[in-house]
Amino acid sequence: MIHPTAIVEEGAIVGAGTDLWDNVHIRRGAVIGERCIIGEKTYVAPEARIGNLCKLNAAVYVCSGVTIEDGVMIAAHTVFTNDRFPRATDPGVRELRSSAIDEHTRPTLVRRGATIGANCSIGCDLTIGAFAMVGMGAVVTRDVPDHALVVGNPARLIGFVCRCGEPVARGAADAVADAQGICAACARPFTVQAGRFVDAVAERV
């Protein structure tokens, strides 16, 4: 389903079964996978990459240089960035700087299964790990480990979550105790060892 007010520029690729809601704007060169939902007023910039089975809620801003893998959830009003030291003009304030992709454009990778909560700001030159959970309103300025639960400004680790999203361990990055157990929500086994979540499912693949 493509809403009549959605704009899909020539050269953009939208996969089969993907829904684009009202006032979505997909720029040339962007790639969106299959069976995604792209919420109203969301913007996907040139050369951005979004995998299959992703859900982007209303007014998400995905800039050039961002790669989002399969199965990612991004809640409303999340903003990605791609320039560490942005300026509007040249140093002499004579001409606008181009908005095209150039040497200043920095990448961000959101790995499969991750969730980013509402109203988050995501820095660049970083990776948000597989099945990580970024709490609402967080400002992410550094890499987020797989399965990590991070909150705040700047975002800090407060525990780990299961593939289903249920918290299974609590504590700061240097204080999460080694643990083994079964997720209370989905009965998947989990291991936390040396401050790292060990995904038994991924290790069997």
Sequence and secondary structure as in RCSB ss.txt:
>XXXX:A:sequence
MIHPTAIVEEGAIVGAGTDLWDNVHIRRGAVIGERCIIGEKTYVAPEARIGNLCKLNAAVYVCSGVTIEDGVMIA
AHTVFTNDRFPRATDPGVRELRSSAIDEHTRPTLVRRGATIGANCSIGCDLTIGAFAMVGMGAVVTRDVPDHALV
VGNPARLIGFVCRCGEPVARGAADAVADAQGICAACARPFTVQAGRFVDAVAERV
>XXXX:A:secstr
 B TT EE TT EE TT EE TT EE TT EE SS EE TT EE TT EE SS EE TT EE TTEEE TT EE 
TT EE   SS  SB TTSSSB   S  TT   EEE TT EE TT EE SSEEE TT EE TT EE S B TTEEE
ETTTTEEEEEE TTS EEEES TTT   EEEE TTT  EEEEETTEEE HHHHH 
